[in-house]
């Protein structure tokens, strides 16, 4: 059924669409959580293919190489991944794997 500007959805259809949207949202959240279960080599493949959630998760799982950790966070952050933006900002604030920069650490890119 195509919707037009004048068409109306019945209450039952609105409820059904809301339920479907909630199920899809829940499935997406579950899929994101499952990335922590992936073997590192599989996670790296997804990250290299540009998956922002995988890039952030890979950054979380890299230990001992702060520059690589920052690289993966940056790639995800540039795609708008909020957690990666926060992670990268913290690295700039502390100077871990990147030069310390209050400007880069700030959410707006500006210091107060």
N, C-alpha and C positions, 0 to 999 in steps of 0.2 A: 504494500500500500504506500503510495507516494503521498507525502504531506505537501499541502499547498498553504498559502498564507491564510486562507479562510478555513482550513480544516481543523477539526478538534479531535483530540484523543479522549477516549472514554476513561473514566477513573480506573477501571480494571487494567487497561493497557498502560496507563501511566505507572501503576503499581508494578506491573510485569516488567516494564522497561527499567524501573528503578531497581528491582531485584536482580535483573540481568547485569546491570551496570555494577552493582555491588559485588556480584559474583566474579565478574571480570576483574574488578579492582582487587579483590581478595586474591585471585589467582596470580595477578601480577606481583603483588606484595610477596606472596609465597615463592614465586619464581626468583625474586630478588634475594630472598633469604637463603635460598638453596645454593647461591653462588659460593657461600662459605664452605659448602660441602664438596665443591668441585676440586678435583686434583689440580695442582698448580699449573701443570702444562696445558690442561684444557681451559683454565681460566685465562692464561696468557694468550691463547688463540683468540678467544672472544675479545679480549682487550685490544689485541693487535688489529682486529676487524673493526674497532671503533666503538664497541659497546661501553658506554659511560659507566654503567653499574659495574661491569667487569673491571674497568680501569681503576675505579675507586677501590674495589675489593682487592685487586692486585696490589695497589699501594698499601692497603692495610696489612697485607701478608708478606711484604718484603721487609726483611730485617737485616740490618748491617750495611745497607747501601741507601743512605738518605737521599742522594741525588736521584737514584732510580725511583725511589718512593715519591719524591716530589714530581718527577716526570709524569708518572701515571696519574697522580692527583691533578696535575695541571691539564692533562688531556681531557680528563672527565670534567673538570671545572670549566674549561672553555666551552663545553657543551651544555653548561647550565646545571650541572649536578651539584646540588646545594651542599651535600655532605663533603664532597671533594673540595668545594670552595672553602669550606670551613677548615678542612684538614690542611690545605695548602696555605691558607692564611695563618694558621698556627705555626707552620714551618717557617714562613717568612718572619713572623713575630719573634720566634726563638732563634732564627738563623740556622735551622737544621737542614742541611743539604742544599740550601740556597743562601745567598747573601742576606743578612738581617735587613729588613726593611719595614718600617712602620707603615709606609705608604702602601706597599703591596699587601700587608697584613690586614689593612682596613677593608671592610666590606665595600666601601664606596671608592676605594683607591686613594682616599684623601685622609690626612691626619687632622685631628681637631686641635 
